[in-house]
Amino acid sequence: MPRKHRFGRFAAGLNSAAVIAISSIIASPAIAQSAPVPQSSAQPRSDGNWRYYPRTPEAPAHAPNVLLVLTDDVGFGASSTFGGPIPTPTFDMLARNGLKYTQFHTTAMCSPTRAALLTGRNHHAVGSGSISNVSVDEPGYTSVIPDSAASLGRVLRDNGYNTAWFGKNHNTPDWELGPVGPFNHWPSGMGFDYFYGFNAAGTDQINPPLYEDHRAIRRDTKDPNYIFERDMADKALAWLGAQHGVNPDKPFFLYYAPGAMHGPQQAPKAWIDKFKGKFDMGWDALRDQTLERQKKLGVIPKATKMAGPLPGVPAWSSLSAEQKRLYSRMMEVAAAQLAYSDFEFGRIISRLKETGQLDNTLIIFIQGDNGAALHNINGSVNAYSGFAGIKETDEELLNYYDELGGEKSLGNYPVGWAYATNTPYPWGKTVASQLGGLRDGMVISWPKHIAEKGGIRTQFSHVVDIAPTIYQAIGITPPTQVDGVQQQPFDGVALNYTFENATAPTRHREQYFEMLGSRGYYKDGWFIGTEVNWQPWGPNKTDPYKARWELYNLNDDYAQTRNVADKYPAKLAELKADFELAAQKNHVYPLSADFFERVAPQYRPKGLQPAQEYVFFPSDIRYAPTAFPELNATWKAVAKVKINGAADSGPILVQGGKFAGYALALENGAPVFTYDPSGRAQERRILRGQDALTPGDHEIAVSFVPDGAGAQVSLSVDGTVVSTVKTPRVIRILAGEALIGRPAVDDRSGPASCACEVKSVTISEK
């Protein structure tokens, strides 16, 4: 088109004065006589070698995709892949096409294992000596992964990978979980371009408090069959589809961390029903059956002697018929949870096959971040009951028989099933001196580069070995500095030497272990560990410094059954000295055994600034417990609302949910406050205003004053007390998030917001 036509079309939209002004500028002699404007010399480029645009990192040629999978609280003897009773066909398929590692070890607890996995450094060396919720102000226990230990996500992203994290994040310090960050220890700060999952030890699989990147979201409230395992797989498939569509030649790093089998153990009812009657033999017989399957599969030596029964766990034969019926159902739920997780993960493997990506995808699948959990001697339907100091009886649990595994349960199976799924090893989660807490199955599959199919590898390996293995497989050298920060040396040993050589000598020859005062040390097949003189399902008041050391020769005692400390005192002394050196180097001291004592929030920073009062406004924002007033001492909440009519209903202030929490709401215009310390009807207290509030502005206040073991609670309207009650119990640990003007995450039947206008909620603590 001629230039005058374009100008004319432009000028048509201007007034006459503007046209005259522009015309005079164009005709200006000064402009006409000036030097010509330099023309850009830039040329279209197809090779991406731009002169001024920032260069994007490129992965090495033919670099593999990386799919890293870590399940939760799954014992060595749980899945069919390692001889367990729970069918996991996807995991089995990966093992048939790859390698099984039968002497792989974790740290005995989740946050520490995950920190070591993502960094390649020992857990204390990166401030993760215990889970983030019980961190303390000591170098090895802050829960803050230092900048000197850049994560797999950061290193791979800087080397040309697209990165994503799905599922559990339990590596962000508690006080950084608030809605305004800081976010440098969230997945995004650890190098992951996308995150979809939850920030906690475990989550309600049916009503999870979800996050997409930094944004709190709700699950699809209209889906009656929603469950997080399926949702997570859906989101992972969507991300994989986008990544492959936009960057088909760019490798991805996908970290997939499902909640199974961590409590709450929940699964679709159809999957639970598949296991009806499958565990009626009981945990004692299950151990024997699992041991024989493991020997036939070759995942343990045929001469293996199984560890003895767990002290304090009743023999199955001693239980009543009703107890057997109840406990069998709980195991059916747990089995369904793992089997269903495997099924959903199978969809991801199918997609990689469909897109032709599977052959050059390095898949590292770790079955459990620790051994199976020894949480409840007779199981549970509500984890918060235990936090409230309540031991659920068999009679109470039986009342929930038909609800087990569903939306109305938030519990775990009995300890007997946990130690059965740790077969053949003793003890389980949190016990770092026993193989039941430390040893988990692992499979590595990489069809393009691992020729042997279905092989077994018996070299000692540890979770810190995974990052070096991935870097070596890709062909990159990890940086010595990241953002100007000198990087810590790796504590792991790359396992690539085992890919083609089943009999290669073990290169990771020594490793220390410590968790909640329980300690161990491995060296060339010998292992020392401190005695287990407490019950992991209860408070530990023992002094870890006084625990006796035991010695085991795992070379001829595979399942750690014979303490030979008296027979080999010199070897015991040698390994004790080795442990001390490792403990000093990695900041293991000081030791602390009491988990429940350290839950108290005064041990770590707060997520909100100290103030006399806090003012919140209604929104979809959720507040983590550490970014919200604690409300477990003397407190008062004052809500300013504007009532539109007598039918106004909906939430004003909530924290927690149906299993433990409190809520201030309107019901048909009348204020109602519910305080629920344990999820049990007999302890729930409800305060109600008698009459609907008149239209207009009102102040609704709740005051809470501790009184002995309980508290006095009062509800007032416009300065007049309308209801008082004594609650016999105070919420000790409230992990649920807080919301203003929105319902609890697990409330899908009530109003999505208050019909009134919630102007503000002011909370003061004393």
N, C-alpha and C positions, 0 to 999 in steps of 0.2 A: 504493500500500500504506500503511495507517495506520502512524504512527510507532512505536506500541507493538509492532507485529509485527516491524518491522525491528530494534528493540532486542532483542526476545525472541529473534530468530534469532541476533543477535550474542551475547547473553548466554548462549545455549545452549552456546557454546564456552568459557565462563569458569567458574571455580570459584565456590562460593557466597560466599567472602570478597570476591572481586573484584566480584561482582554487588552485594553490600551496599555496598561502598565507592563504586561508581559511582552507585548509587541515592541515597546520601546527598549526593553532590555535586550531583546534579540537583535534589534537593529543598532544597538549602541556601538559607536566606532571603537570605544575602548575594548569592548569584548571582541569585536571583529578583528582588531589588529593585534590581540594578544597571541602568545605562543600557543600552538595547538595542544590540546589536552593529551597527555601520553596515553597511548592505547595499551591495554593489557596484552602481555605476551603469553599469557597462560593458554595452554592448548589442552584439549580434552585428553585425558589419560585413561587407559584401560588397565594399566599395571599397578595402579594405586601408589606410584612413587611420586607423590605430591611434594612440591617444594616447601610449602608453608603450612599445610594442614598437618595437625599432629598425627604421627604414625601410630597405628594400632598394633599391639603386640601380635605376633604370629607364633603359633605352636610349631614345633619341629615337624618336618615332613613326615607324613604317615603316623602322626601321634595318635594314640588310641583314645577313644572316649573312656571315661572312668565312671563307673557306677559303684558307689560305696554304700553298703547296706549294713545297718546295725540294729538288730532287734533288742528288746528290753526285758531283762529279768528271765531269760530263757536258759534253763539248765542244760548241761552237756547232754543229758539223756532224755531230752524232751522230743525232738523232731525225729521223724523216721530216717532222716539222713544220717543221724548218729545213733541209730538203734532204738530210738524212743517210740512211744505209742501213738504219737500224733502225726497223721499223714501230712507231709509237706512235699507234694509232687514237684513244685517248681524248684525248691531247694535241692531235691533229689536229682532233677534233671541237670542243674548246674554242676552238681558233684560228679555225675556220670560223664560230663563233658569237660571236667576240670580236675582239680586236686582237692582232697580233703586234708586239712591240717588238724591233727589230733592232739597236739601238745601246744595249743595256743592259749595265751593267758591274758587276763584283764587285771584291773586294780581292785576288784571286789565291790565296786559301787559305780553308779552311773556317771555323774558329772566328772569325776576324776578320769574314768575310762575315756569319756568323750574328749576331754581336754588333751589327753595323751594321744588319742587317735588323730585329732585334727592338727596337732603340732609336731608329733614325733619326739616329744620330750617327756620325761618322767612327770607324773602328775604333781608331785610336790614342787618340782622345779619350775612349774608354770602356775604356782599358787592355787592348785586344785587338790589339796590333800583330802578333802571331803566334799560332799555335795554343797552347792552354792548356798543352800538355805541355812547351813550351820557353819558358815565361814567365821573365822576369828582373825584378830589383828596380829597375825604372825606370817612371816614370809611364805611359808609353804601352804597357807590356809586362807588366803584372802579371797579366793574365788575369782580373782582378776587375772586373766591370762595376759602376761606382759607383752608389750610391743616388741620385745626381743625374741618372741616365739611366734612369728607370722604363721598363719594357718594354711592348711592345704588350699582353702578357697582363695586366699590372697595370692599365694604363689602361683597357682594355676591360672587365675585370672590375669595376672601380670605376664603370663607366658602364653597368652592367646586362647584361653578357654572361656566358654560361656559357663557360668556356675549357678547352681540352684540348690536349695536346701528344703527338704520336705519332712514334716513331722516334728519330732521332739527337739526343742532347744532347752538344755539345762546348763548352759555355760555362760549365761549373763548374770552378773552380780544382782542380787535381789533389789538393791537400792537404785539400779539403773533400769528397772522394768516399767517405770512410769510413762505416761503418754507423751512427755516432752523430752524423753531421753535422759542422759546422753545415749547415743546409739552406737558408739564405737565398739561396744562389746556385744551387740546384737549380730545376727548373721550377716547383715549388710556391712557391718564394721569388720567382719572377719573375711571379707572378700567374696561374699555371695551376692550375685546380682538380683536374686529373687528368693524370697522365703515365704513358705506357707505352712503354718503349723501352730504349735502352742509352746508357751514359755513356762515350763513347770516339770516336776518329776514325773507326773502322770496326768492324764486328763480324762474327763467324762467322755467316752467315745460317742455318746449319743447327743450330748449337749456341750460340746467343747467350747472353751473361750478361745476363739481362733484369732490369728494375726496373719495378715497378708503384708509382708514387709514390716512397716511400723504401724500399720493401721489395724485397729481392733474391728473385727467383723463378726457377724452372727451366721450360723449355719442356715441353710434353707429351712425356714420354719414351716413350709408347706409340705415338706417331704416326710411322710409318716414312717418311712423306712430308713431315714438317714443314719449313717454311721461313718465315723471319721476315716476308717481305713479305706472305704470306697472313695470318699471325697478326696482324700490325699492322693490316691492313685489317679483319680480323674484329673486333678490339678497337675500332677507330674506328667501325665500323658499330654495335656494341653501344652505344657511348657516344652516338652520334647518335640511336639509337632511344630510349634512356632520356631524353635531353635533350628530344627532340620529344614524347615521351609525357608527361613531367612538366611541361614548360614550352613548350607548342606556340607560344605567342606571344612567347617570349623569344628573342632572337637568340643565335647561338653564334659563337665564334671557335675554329676548329680549325686548328692548326699541324701540318702533315703533312710529315715529314722522313725519307723512306726512305733506305736505305743505298746503293741503286743510283746510280752505277756504281763507287762506291768499292770498293777491295779489302777483303776477299777477294771476287773475282768468282765468284759461285755462283748456280745457278739449277736448277730442276727439269730432270731429264735429258730429258724429253719436249720441253721448250722449247728446250734446247740442240740437240737433233736436228733441230728445225725449220730451223735455220740451216746444216745440213750443206752444205758446198760453196759457201755464199753469199759467202765472202770469199777464194776461191781466186785471185782476180785480184790480190791483194796490196794493200799500203797505197799504193803510188804510183798505181796505176790507180784505187783508191778515191777518192783526192783529186780526180782529174780528173772522175770521175763525179759526185761530190758537188758540185763547183763548178758543173757544168752544171745540175744539179737546182736549186741555190740561185738561179741566174740565172732559170730558168724560173718559180720560185715568187715571184720578186721580193723575196727576203729580202736580196739583195745587188745592187748596180748591175750592169748587163750589161757594163760596161766594166772590172769588177774583175779585176785581175791577182793571181794567187795568190802567196802568199809562197813562197820557194824551199824546197828540201828541208832538213830539219833536220840540221845538222852532227853527224856521229857515228853517224847511223842508216844502215844499209846499204840500198842499192837492193834492191828485191824480186827483181830479176832476178839478183842476185849470190848469192842464197841457194841452199842445196842443196835437193833434193826433200824430204828429211826435215825440214829447218828450215821449209819452206813448209807442210808438213803439220801440224807442231806449232803454228806461229804462227797458222795459219788456225783451228785448233781453239780456240785461246785467244780469238780474236776472236768465234768462234761463242758461246762462253760469255758474253763481255761483252755481246754483242748480246741474248742470251737474258735476261740479268739485267735490262736496261732494258726490254725488251719485256714481260717478265713483271710488272715493277713497274707499267708502264702499264696492264696488264690488271687487276691488283688494284685500282689506283686507280679504274679504270672502275666497279667495283662501288659505290664511294662516290658517284660521279656518278649512277649508276642509282638509288640510294636517294633522293638529293635530288630526282630527277625524280618518283619514285614518291610522295613525300610532298608534292609541290607546292612545294618550297622552292627549287628551282634558279633560278627567275626572279629572286628577290631575294637571291641569294647572290653576293657579290663574290668571284670566284676569281682569285687571282694565282698563277700557276704559273711558277716560275723554274727554267729548265733548267740546273741546275748552280750550285754555290757558288764555282766557279772553272773554269778550263779543264780538259780531260782531263789525267790525271796522268802525268807523265814519270818514272815510278819505276824501271823495270827495262828495260835495253836489250834483253834477250832474254826478258823475262817471268819469272814466278816461280810456284812452287807452294807456297811457304812464306815469308811475309813475315819471319818471325823468323830465317830463315837470313841474310837481309841484315843484320838488326840484330846478328847474331853475327859479322859480317864475312865471310860466305861468299857467294861468287858462284856461283849454281847454273848448271851447264853445260847445254848443249843435250842432251847424252847423258843427264844425270840427269833433266831435264824430260821427255824422251821416255818414260822409264820410267813416268811418271804419266799418259801420254796418255789412257788410258781413265778416269782418276779426275778429270780436269780439270773444275772446276765443281761437284764433289761434296763429300762430307763429308771426304774425305782430302786436299783441296787448300785452300790458304789464300793464294792468290797473285793475280797481276795480269797483264794482257796486256803485250806488248812496247811500247816507246816508239813504234815505227812506227805502231801503230794509234791511239795517243793523238794524235799530231800529225795523223794523217789525219782524226780526228773533230773536230779543231780547225779544219778547213778553213773559210774560206780564210786563216786568220790564222797568224802565226808563233808558235812555242814553245807553252807551256802552263802548267799549274799551277805556282805559286810564283814565276813570272816576272812581276813587276808592271810591267815596262817594255815588254811586248809584248802585243798584243791577244789572242793565243792563251791567255794566262793570265787575261785580264780580261773579255773580251766573251762573254756568254752570251745565249741566246734567252729571251724572256719572253712570256707570253700573259696578258692580262687579259680576263676574261669577266664580264659583269654584265647578263644579258639584259633586265632591267627598265629599265636606265638607259643602256646603250650601244646605240644604234640601229644603228650600222654593223656589219655582219657580215663577218668575214674581212678587215678592214682591216689595213694595215701602218703602223706608226709609226716614224719614223726620228729623232725627237728624242733627243739625248743624255740618258741616264738612268743612275742609279746605285742601288745597293742601299739607300743612305740615303734614297732618295725614297719607299720603300714605306710606312713608318710614316705620314708626312704624308699620303700618298694615302689610306690607310685612314681616318685621322681625318677628313679632309675628306669622304669618301664617307658616313661615318656622320653627320656633322654635329655633331661634338663638338670642343671646344677643349681640347687637352691641358693638364693642370694645370701651374701655375707652381711649385707645391710638392707634394711627396708625402711624407707622414709627417713634415712639418716641414722637409724638405730642399729647398732651391731647385734647380729643374731646369735642366740645361744647355740652351742653345738648340739647335734642330734644325739639322743640316747639310744635310738633304735638301730637295727641292722637290716638292710634290704634283704628281702627273702627271694629275690630273683635267682639266686644261686641254686635254689631248690626246684626251680621250674623244670629243669631237664635232668636232674640228678637226685633220685630218691634216697640215695645213701650218702649224700654229701655230709661231711661232718658239720655239726651245729656251730654256727658262728656267733649266735647270741648265747654265750656260755654262763653269764651271771646276771641276776636280776633281783632287786630288793622288792618287797611288798610291805605296805602298811595301810591300815584303815581303822579308824576309831580305836587306836591303841593296839590292835591286833597286828602282828608283824610276821614276816617271813623272809627267807633268803634262799635263792636257788643258785647252785654252782655245780656244773658238770654232773647232773643227775642226783646230787645230794640236795636235801631241802631241810632247813630248820624253820620251825614255826612256834609261836607262843601258844600255850595251852588255851583251850576254850573253857573258861571257868565262869561263864555267864550264859544266859539264854538270849539269843539275838532277837527274840520276839518280845522282850521286855527291857526295862531300863537296865543299864550296865553301870553299877556303882563300884566296880572293882578298880584297883589301882593297876594300870597297865605296866608300870615299871616293876611291879612285883611278880608279874606272870612268869612261870617257868618256861624254859625253852625245851622243845622236843626236836629230835633228829630223825630223819627218814632217808633211806636209800631208795630213791625212786627207780633206780636201775633194775632192782629185783623186787620192788614193792610198789607196783605201778599206781595203786589206788590209795597210797599213804595210810597203811593200816598198822604198821609196826614201828613203835617208837624205839630207836636203838641208841638213844643218848647215853645210856650207861655203858654200852658196849664200845662206843667210839668217842670218848671224851675229847680227844685231840681234834677230831673233825668238827665236833660241836663248837669248840673254842675257836677254831679257824673261821667257821661261818659266822659266828657271833661277831668276831672282829671285822669281817667283811661287811656285815650289816652296819656296824657302827660307822665305818668309813662312808658307806653309801648314804646313811642317814644324815651325816654332817654335810656332805656334798649337796644333797638335794633338799635341805631344809625340812627334814621330817620332824624334828623336835620343835616345840614341846608336844608330848602326847596327851590326848584327851579321849576318854572312852564314853562319856555320857552324852549320847546323841540328843536326848530330850532336853537336857539342861541347856545345850547350845542352841536350841531352837529359839530361845528368848531373844527378842530383837535388839536388846541393848549390846549384844556382842558385835554388831556391825553398823555401818552408817545407815541413816534414814534416807528415804527417797523424797522427802519433803523438808523444807526448811523449818526450823523451830519457830513457832508462833503461838500467841495466846489463843488465836482463833483462825479458822480457815473458812473461806467463803467459796462455795462451788455453785455452778450454774448448770441448768439442764442441757444435755447433749448426748450424742451417741458415744462419747468418749468413755472408756472404762479405766478405772484406777486400780492398779495393782495394790495389794495390801500394804506394801512398803511405800507407796506413794499416796497413802491416805491415812488419816488419823487412826491410831490403833484401836481405840474404843474398847479397851479391856480394863480400864480403871474408871475413875470418875469422869463423866463427860456429859455434854448437853448438845443437842442438835435442835436448831430453830429453823423451820421452813417458812418462808414467806410465799403465800399462794394467793391467787385470785380465783374465787369460785364463780363459775358461770351459772350453775343451777344445781338443784338437788340431786340430779342423776350423775354428777361428776364422779368418775372413778379412775383409778390408775395409780402408778407408782410415783413416789416422791423421792425417797432415798432407800436404796437397797445395798446390801453387801452379802456375798455368799449366795446360797440358794436353798433348795429343799433339804439338803443333807446337813446344813449348819449355816446359820446366818441370821440377819434381822432385816426388817422391812417396814418403812413408814409409807402408808398409802391412803387413798380415799376409797371408800366403798359406799356408793350411792350417797355421796356428799358428806359422809361421816368419816372422821380420821380413825385409822386403825394402825396400831404398832404391834408387830409380831417379833418375838425374840425366841430363837430356836437354837440352843447350844449344842444339840446332838442329833437332830433329825428324828428324835423320838417324841411321840405325841404326849407322853406323860411329863415331859420336861418343857414342852413348848408353852410359852406364855403369850396371851393375846390381850391387848388393851384396846378398848373401843370407846369412842365418843358416842353418846346416846342419840344425838340428833344430827341431822344433816346441817352443814354450815350454810348460813345465808349467803346469797350472792354478794360479791365484793371481796375486799382484801382481808386476810386473816394471817395470824401467826400460829403455827402448830409446833409445839416443842416436846421433845422427849428428854428426860433426864435419867441418868443412870448412876447409882451410887453403890459401890460394893459394900456388902454387909455379910461378914463371915465368909462362908464358902460360896454364897450367892450374891445377890444385889437387889436393891430396891429400885423399881422402875416406875416412872410416872409419865403420864401423857397429859398435856395441857393445851388449851385453846385460848388465845388472846389473853394469856396470863392466868387463866383459871384452870386448876387441875380437874380433869374429868375422869381420870382412872389411875389407879396405882396397883402394883402387884409385886410380890417377892418372887424372884427367880432363884431356884435352888442351885443353879450352876452357871458359871461364867464361861463364855467361849475362851478357850486357851489359845488355840491356833486357828486363825481364820484365813484360809488360803484363797477364798473366793474374792473376786474383784468387786469394786463398788461402782454404782451408777447413780446419776442424778436425773430424775424424771424419766427413767427407763426401767423396764423389768429386769429381773435376774436373767442370766444367760440361759438357765434351765426352765424358764417360765415362757411357754409358748401359747398358753391358753388365755392368759389375761390380756389386758389392754397393752398395746405397744408403747403407749405414752399416756400421761395423765390428761384427762379431759379438762382439768383445770389448768390454769397458767402457773407453773412453778417458777417463781421469780428468782429465788436463791435458797440455798441451804447453808447455814453457818454452824460450824462445829467447833466447840471449845472443849479443851481438855484441862483437867486440874490435877 
